[in-house]
Each structure stands twice: as C-alpha cells, then as structure tokens.
C-alpha cells in the first residue's frame, strides 16, 4: 500500500558494482529512521552490484531480475516501491539525502508541480580538452539548463508517475519523461544537486553521443506518431540558432562551439546505421566515467 509519507527511490542497476556504493553512501548519509525507501533493481547483472547494494543494510532492498533492461527494471521497481514522491535515480550519479529532501519539498510546496530534478554538477577534472570544450557549451544550452533530462534523477508525484508510467519503453527515457511535462509542471530545483560524471575521452564522448542521437531519433518517431495532426511536438534538439545565440553572447567560446559541432556531426554519422536498422536496444555504454 502506498503512503504519502514515504519517499521511495528506485535505482535500476546493470553491472554497476564499481559505482553503486558511492550513490548509496550519499543517500544513506542521513541516519534518520524516517529516511527514504530505497529499491535497487539489479537487471541482468553479472558482477557484484547486488552484493554491494545489499551490504548497505536494511534500508536498501535489492531485487534481482535476469533481463538487462532499464525499462523493465523501472517497472519492477515500481512494483516494490512503497510511496510517493518517487525518485528514479541512475546508479552512476551521486545525489545525497539533503538533495532528496529538497526535491520532495519542492513537489510538496506546489500543487501544480508534477516532476522535479536537481541542479547538475559535471566535474571535468581528468577529462581530455575536447571533452571539457564540449561540456562547456552543452551546459549553457537552454534545453539542457531547463530540461529534466541528462541529470540521472527525476522525482515525481503520484500524478506525475501516472504520466511517465504511460510512456512506452524508449532508450531516451529521461528525455521522454522531461518532455511529458509542461513548463509549469516541471522544475529544476537548484537547492538540490546531482554529480553527473562525464566521459573522460573523446572516443567515450562520441559513444555516448551516438547513443543519444539514436535514442533521440527513436523518441522523435514516437512523438511523430503520437502527435500526428496535433501540431509541433516539443523538442530538446540543439538548433543552429542556439549555437549562434551562444556565440553572440560569448564570442570567446568559438573554439568550444566548433568542438561541440564536430561531436554532433560524428554522433549523427555514427547513429545512421542503428537508425536505419531501427536498432533502438543496443546500449553504447561509456565506461570511462565509471572508473
């Protein structure tokens, strides 16, 4: 039975033994007995993710399923979660107990608000210079600043949960969840922070961007089918006008914008075959950010 007084956190985890501990340590830093209900869904794991999660004690419930599928893991997590607001958290980010309280407090304080996400910190130390250049531009783009995607954390009310639970299984699950809510229904809560570790090398960045380009194409096909005859659907794609506006405001970023454009072109080329073959299930994973 769900109760409005219990916050549930669902963490889908596929072979995240190297990083799941740092997330759970941060979430469990609050020793209050009324802390959140945490469900880790180990999906298709062949490493020690389940063992490491279980070692964090009774406040963490571990569910193991054989299928390596994030969408399935999220739905199984819903079956085991106890309450609302509910957070969905990627295993490779770091968000703390105080940040969870800031998100749930924002949802409780505004009846019109259905979904919230934390502000994003992207530590670039140790990344190659092209990766740093790319993220200097990426973090300034309007859709990136305002959308809930690319943060690895989304908190929803019970009504907001019904909205995202109705979405089909999409690779771009966080983008779909963000665009499922109108501007007045979603909010980035600056008082809450999440650490999202970027890829360290150019090759790993392109792998991540190829996946993003492929998943965006799948999402746009879904939107086109759903919104046929209903006008333009919302989009989070970076337009050339966004980059021109950024250059007008910050001319010194010209070299970084050139790197960003090169990454976008490389990702577009790299995703062509998957899009042509409608391969929207191959997950190109960046391992460098998990080191």
PyMOL commands that set and color helices and strands:
alter all, ss='L'
color gray80, all
select helices_A, chain A and resi 20-27+49-54+70-80+97-109+129-138+142-146+158-165+173-179+202-226+240-249+251-276+288-290
alter helices_A, ss='H'
color red, helices_A
select strands_A, chain A and resi 8-13+37-43+60-65+86-89+94-95+115-121+153-156+186-195
alter strands_A, ss='S'
color yellow, strands_A
deselect
rebuild
show_as cartoon
